[in-house]
């Protein structure tokens, strides 16, 4: 019997929260970090042994969450000139990103973000490697979270994934194509190099502040509190955010809190806007409404609707 066509989801969005609600398999939140109107598109192909997703987002975003449970997840940049900060590492378009078992998503992305994510059955990947005469894929998957690949090798897998997205006729054996392409890329990855973590102290400060934010999702935040948790001075934290995220800690915290208010308004029907704003440390309602509109292009009352 011929394999059935996999399930396909393809949609465009102008609201980042609606996009996160529509992504299958992922537990993900997007936080808007700039005032550029959001635009996004997702493509998902869900087959027996794997899930292929492509996400294209405009604007600067903080992405947090968890990949699909029960799979090993890999990230393949859709274009060679991609740049982002992923799990406290600067990565580029020739890097293969590997989620460790139980590892969460934590990334800061720029306008033009465009990646494929491959969530695959590890046993199916190992079996595919065995059939191709490739051994040791389990060790390859565990040796690093970021592997710098030969441009020609990652380009081959990128071409396979783009073909599956653009040509429905090629999707009947989608899992086999994805698994074999990924196995071949991992086989060649020994010729690449893992990127060096530069400026480790400042990257570590960002990572520690994020750990605090993730473990205290409902607490109002302050620069003082983040500095205490990260064990760094205010100046070091300012340098870290400015150099690596191109945003000041004060602006970052303000936009983090605005995003939190928006999620609270969306998830709590009937909640008073002032109560949601006060819960996150906004007391001047006129300034709050102005900042909210500037970031999201809508008033809090529009979000409530």
Buried (B, 14 or more C-beta within 10 A) or exposed (E): EEEEEBEBEEEEBEBBBEBBEEBEBBBBBBBBBBBEEBBBBBBBBBBEBBBBBBBBBBBBBBBBBBBBEEBBBBBBBBEEEBEBBBBBBBBBBBBBBBBEEEEBBBBBBBEBBBBBBBBBBBEBBBBBBEEBEBEEBBEBBEBBBBBBBBEEBBBBBBEBBEEBBEEEEEBBBBBBBBBBBBBBBBBBBEEBEBBEEEBEEBBBBBBBBBEBBEEEEEEBBEBEBBBEBBEBEEEBBBBBBBEBBEBBBEBBBBBBBBBBBBBBBBEEEEBEBEEBBBBBBBEEEEEBBEBBBEBBBEBBEEBBE
